[in-house]
Amino acid sequence: MTRTRLLPLVGASCAVLLPASPSRAQVSYSFGLGPEIKWLTVEHTKTVTIGGGSSTSTSAASGPGLAARVFGAGHLDLSGGLLRLSGGIEVIVPARRVVEGTISPTNSGNPHDVWPGRWDFSDGIGLGANFRVGRSVGDGNSLVYGIVGARRLRSEFATGGTNPETGIAGEDRTRLARWPLSVGAGLALGGPWPADLRIIYTRSTTDWLVTQPGLRLDYRYVTSGVSFSVGIAHRR
């Protein structure tokens, strides 16, 4: 008798502990495009090392930027569409926009003084990947979500200096890949062509080294920014 009574209880417990049926999960895809507007801040640090001594100078500059963003994503809807997990990729095509600044001299009277000079920075075409977690709101056709990701941008860096004694100017310029990490939030609106609105914060650090006999130049660019994008996405 005791064994007969326990069996239904065990069966009921198993039913509660088992995960939701995979058939309740729905997979969908979306793709779209839209503009991205950003405000970018670049902090440039130059360190000059000669012999056993070094000098460092830092300056920062900011400016707006504009890019086109083409994106695609896969979505997994759980709990009857209440929760959505998404993974996406994107291509970013920035408009040519240069952030420029000026390095101030150190004027310590040492051979390793930092000379005054101009520097600039600009972004090139990039690729990105992201992951987001969302929850449906309202009538269930709209979604709020958090997003994290990373991008690879081919950026151009330049820094110069003018010898205060001779007036001769020089410049170092290169293209390097930078990897900004991003975090933000967004809102996806429902409909046959739903709109996707998101605000993202990005940050990256890029180091660049130039050496000559008896001279070492360390350049660092810390780039951060806030971007807002509006995309039109078609979902299937």
C-alpha positions, -999 to 999 in steps of 0.1 A, spaced: 0 0 0 28 24 8 45 18 -25 13 24 -44 7 58 -28 43 70 -35 43 64 -72 18 91 -82 37 116 -60 71 108 -76 55 111 -111 40 145 -102 74 157 -89 91 147 -121 66 165 -141 73 197 -122 111 194 -125 112 186 -162 121 216 -184 96 230 -208 91 210 -240 115 220 -268 85 224 -291 75 255 -271 108 272 -282 105 292 -315 134 301 -337 133 331 -361 156 354 -380 158 391 -388 179 414 -409 179 451 -416 198 483 -419 198 518 -405 219 549 -395 240 551 -364 248 585 -348 276 586 -322 296 610 -300 332 599 -299 359 609 -274 396 601 -280 423 605 -254 458 604 -269 489 599 -247 525 602 -261 555 590 -242 591 599 -254 619 578 -240 656 587 -247 684 570 -228 672 564 -192 646 592 -191 611 597 -205 583 624 -207 546 620 -212 519 643 -224 481 636 -228 453 654 -246 417 646 -255 392 657 -282 356 648 -290 333 650 -320 302 635 -337 302 607 -362 278 590 -385 277 554 -399 255 530 -418 248 497 -401 237 465 -418 228 437 -394 213 402 -390 203 381 -360 189 348 -350 163 346 -322 152 320 -298 118 327 -281 111 309 -248 82 309 -223 57 314 -250 75 344 -264 80 362 -231 118 358 -232 140 361 -263 177 352 -267 194 366 -297 228 365 -314 237 389 -342 263 402 -366 267 436 -381 287 455 -407 295 492 -399 304 516 -426 314 550 -411 313 583 -428 348 599 -430 350 619 -397 383 629 -382 387 636 -345 417 660 -341 437 672 -311 469 689 -300 497 674 -278 511 700 -254 549 701 -250 565 691 -216 592 719 -217 613 703 -190 646 711 -208 654 674 -212 663 656 -244 632 634 -240 608 663 -239 575 658 -258 573 682 -287 541 701 -295 521 685 -323 488 677 -339 472 642 -338 441 628 -354 420 597 -355 393 582 -378 374 549 -381 371 526 -411 348 498 -420 341 473 -392 325 440 -382 307 433 -350 290 405 -331 266 408 -302 244 389 -278 211 401 -263 185 391 -238 150 406 -242 115 405 -226 83 412 -244 62 442 -233 28 457 -240 7 434 -262 37 411 -267 47 425 -301 74 448 -287 106 438 -268 130 456 -245 165 441 -243 200 444 -229 229 439 -253 267 432 -251 291 428 -279 324 436 -296 335 452 -329 366 451 -350 372 484 -367 401 493 -390 411 528 -377 437 553 -387 459 569 -361 483 598 -366 505 619 -343 531 646 -350 556 668 -334 576 700 -342 611 705 -329 609 738 -311 646 746 -318 646 740 -356 609 742 -365 611 709 -384 579 689 -381 574 651 -384 545 627 -383 538 590 -376 507 576 -392 493 540 -394 462 519 -397 455 495 -369 426 472 -359 409 483 -327 384 461 -307 358 483 -289 336 464 -264 300 475 -262 271 474 -238 237 490 -240 199 486 -242 173 487 -269 137 485 -279 123 464 -308 89 474 -320 65 449 -335 49 449 -370 57 435 -404 87 458 -406 96 464 -369 119 492 -359 149 485 -337 162 514 -315 193 510 -294 218 531 -274 253 517 -270 284 526 -250 317 515 -265 353 517 -253 387 505 -266 424 510 -259 450 509 -287 488 510 -282 513 518 -309 551 517 -306 577 534 -328 614 528 -322 646 544 -336 682 541 -325 683 556 -290 646 567 -292 613 551 -282 579 566 -289 548 550 -271 514 561 -284 482 552 -267 446 560 -279 417 554 -255 385 557 -275 350 558 -260 317 568 -273 279 567 -271 259 558 -302 222 558 -310 209 538 -340 175 533 -356 171 502 -378 143 488 -399 144 450 -395 125 424 -414 118 392 -394 111 357 -407 
